[in-house]
């Protein structure tokens, strides 16, 4: 029981049940608590169970049955609904305490590794679920840390898959793409032969016609409309292949040489008065097992029906097809169990997104080299060129190749991005790559124009929305950019460290240096020099000189060139002079000599 010690006496160090419930009511009523109804139902359930002394029942299985209406055959390995909602609630609580709850008397958190909530009295130097302590003044531990949303074993397999794919292909292409000759890359792009894109082992999803459970003409029309809208929204994601199925259970149409579909999306539509309910199931086609399921309830009027259909379809598409969504989580687990024969194609896509979760240099190199070979095998596939371009951009913005001048990497990135856009002008990932190239070449107007074009094509793409929002913010449009970035984070199911770094920058620029420190530490991108630079500036702005010294020592050991050229590094990213000086003020306060402009 809360508020009692082991001997039955009152424990004044633990909040009472009344205090916890009052705090939870305070959170629920706040407009800064961003969580959908199903996530609120989840946290209400685990809180009530914990307060009732039934914490031992808070397992994925019981939560799935009690909160999400899953059947007794629920398998947490195949259906990640509980894990996803727990991650969403952790982020929602973290955001609430950073934005609105800094002075609240009680902290409620959901520690990683389980679903039992934790309650404690607030202390000024602690964020929910995390102790904020300066790092020790010794060499930092650079070992890979596990994360609930990307298990270490799975991530290592993706890295191994990329390395194996890179090892087995032609040495000639390795020389061309790994070397310094940009002309050679241009020649490779220009002379690239055609290839059978049907043989690319991308995930293929059959969308079966949604079933009408109400039996009315209106419901039947809505079911058909929802089916078409979901297919349209899914098709905007170029990392998957969407197939319109026939009647339920019918074999999908196929082309010669085309790999069979691995997944099936089913839906059931019911109308109750003015409420539309859509029940969706995402199945493994081979054995019929349910990978993911969800319910969507929407109030509607006849006049609003098209808007309601679009909103529901977007929710389905985001859950399934975003780079951190159900398809990619499932396929990463599949590669963990058995490497696909086409290990240098789709495995490279997974390797790239796994790398983005940690920004670890080794994973970057493996993903980049894997993508080089994938572009040789499938030179007409736009997405491989787009991801390769972004990998080259990262060599510049994250200083992965400190011994190499940035010029060649940006030129390679530009060539690859142009190839990606030429192959598919509607490919959001290709436009994202081109946006980044423009930005780091200093053509900010072209970068933002390209980002806006990409977002108009697919506003559901969280990877793009977060990156474009960050570009907007760094260009001086802090309010709109940071809002777009924050919205993207609320919909991302996977690792969000890179985007948390963006929110740290946003917090710093609005003068909230404590929040900037908290966001930077939560990002935990220990390998990334820009992460350490943002944290250094936030610490300096707060006068935390001892903690700032630890960050300074990290640079001395790992990336000494960053601080020697700190003005140039900041100018490459932050566009307005007044914003640069604001950021550099924190760097100066941390004891770093900043050369004059």
C-alpha positions, 0 to 999 in steps of 0.5 A: 500500500502506498504511504506505508512502510514494511512495519505498517507505519506511515512512510512519509517518503512515498506519496499517499494514494490520495496524492497520487490520484490527485496528481493523475487528475491534474495530468489528465485535465492538462492540455499539455498531456498529449495522449489518445483515449486508448493510451489514457485507458492503459495508464488508468488501468495500471495505476488503479491496479498498482494502487489496489496492490495488484502490481504483480498482475501488470503483465503484457498479457493481462493488460492486452485482455483487460484494456485492449480487448485481445483474445486469450490467444494473445501473444506479446511477441507477435502483437506489440500493442502493449509495448507501443502504448507503454512507450507512448505514455512514457513520452506523454508523461515526460512531455507533461512534466517538462512543459506543464508539470515542473512544479507539481508535487508528485511524479508519476512514471512508467519505468522501462522494462515493465508496466508497473507505474512508479510514484514519488515526490518531486525533486527539482533536479529529477525528471520522471523516471530518470535521475539527472546526474553529471556524467563521471569524468572518466572515459564514457561507456560506449557499449551498445545499450538495449532499448525496449523499442529496439532490442539489442539482439535484433539490432545486432542482427540487422547490423550483421545482415548489412555487413554480410550483404556488404561483404559478398558483392562486387569489389568494383562497386566498393571501390567506386562508391567508397572512393573519393572520385565523384565522377566515378559515381556520376558515371555509375548513375548515368550508366546504371542498367535496368533491373527487375524491381519486382525482385526487391524483397520489400514488404508486400501487404494485401489489403482485403475489402473491409467487411460491413457488419451492419448490413446497411447500404450506408455502411457498405458504402463506408466500408468500400470508401475506407478500403480505398482510402487506406490503400491510398494512404498506405501507398504513400509509403515507398518502403512497402508494396500495397496490393488491393486484394479481391474478396476476403481470403482470395489469393492476391494478384501476382506478377511473374518474378514477384515475391509473394505477399507476407502480410494481410490487412483486414477491416470490419466496419460497424455503424451504431447511430452516429458512431463509426467503428473500424476494427483492423487486423494485420496478419501474417499471411503464411500462418494467419497469426495476428501481428497487430490489431486495433479499434477506431471509433469516430463520431460522424455526420453525413457531411463529415464522413469523407473527413472521418474516413481520411482521419481513420485511414491515416491512423491505420497507415501511420501505425503500420507503414511508418519507418518505426511502425508495425511492418518494420518492427515485425521484419526486423524480428524476422531478420533476427530469426533468419537472414533473407536471401536478398540480404543486400536489399531490404535488409539495408533499409532495416539497417539504416533505420536501426542506425537512426535509433542510435546514430552509432558510427559503426552502424552508420558505416555498415548501413551505408556500405550495404546501401551502396551495394543495394543501389548496384543490384537495384539501380532503378529503386529510388528509396535505396538511393535516397537512404544512401544520400542521407547516409552521406549527409550524415558523414557531414552533419554528424562528423563520422569522417573527421579525417575527410573534408565535407565536400566529397560526402556532400557531392556524393549525397547530392548525386544520390538524391538527384538520382532518387528524385529522378527515378520517383519524383513522388518518393517522400524519402527521395525529397527528404534526402534532397531537402537535407542536401540543400540545407547543408549546402546552404540553400535554405530556401530550396531546402524548405521548399522541398520539405514542404513539397514532401510533406504535402505528398505524405503528412503521415510520414513521421520520419519526414515530418520530424526532419522537416520540422527540425529544418524549419526550426533551425532556419528561424521558424522555431514555433512552427518547426518545433510544433511539427517536430513535437507532433511527429514524436508523439506518433513515432513508435520506435527510438526517438533520440535524434528527435529528442535532440531536436526538442532539446535545441527548441527548448534551449532557443526559447530560454528553457535551459533546464528542459534542454538538458533533460531532453538532451540526456533523454536522447542518450546519443552517446556516440553523436558529437552534436548531441554532446554539443547541445548538452554542453551549451545547455549546461553552460547556460545553467552555470553547471561548469563541472558537468560541462567539463565532462562534456568538454573532456568527451570532445577532447577524447572523441572529436576535438575538431568540433570545439576548435571549429565550433562557430562553423559547426553551429553556423552550418546548422543554425541559420539566423545570426542572432540564434547562433549567438544565443546558442554560442553564449552557452558554449562560451559559458561552458568555458569554450573559446569561441572565435569571433564572427 
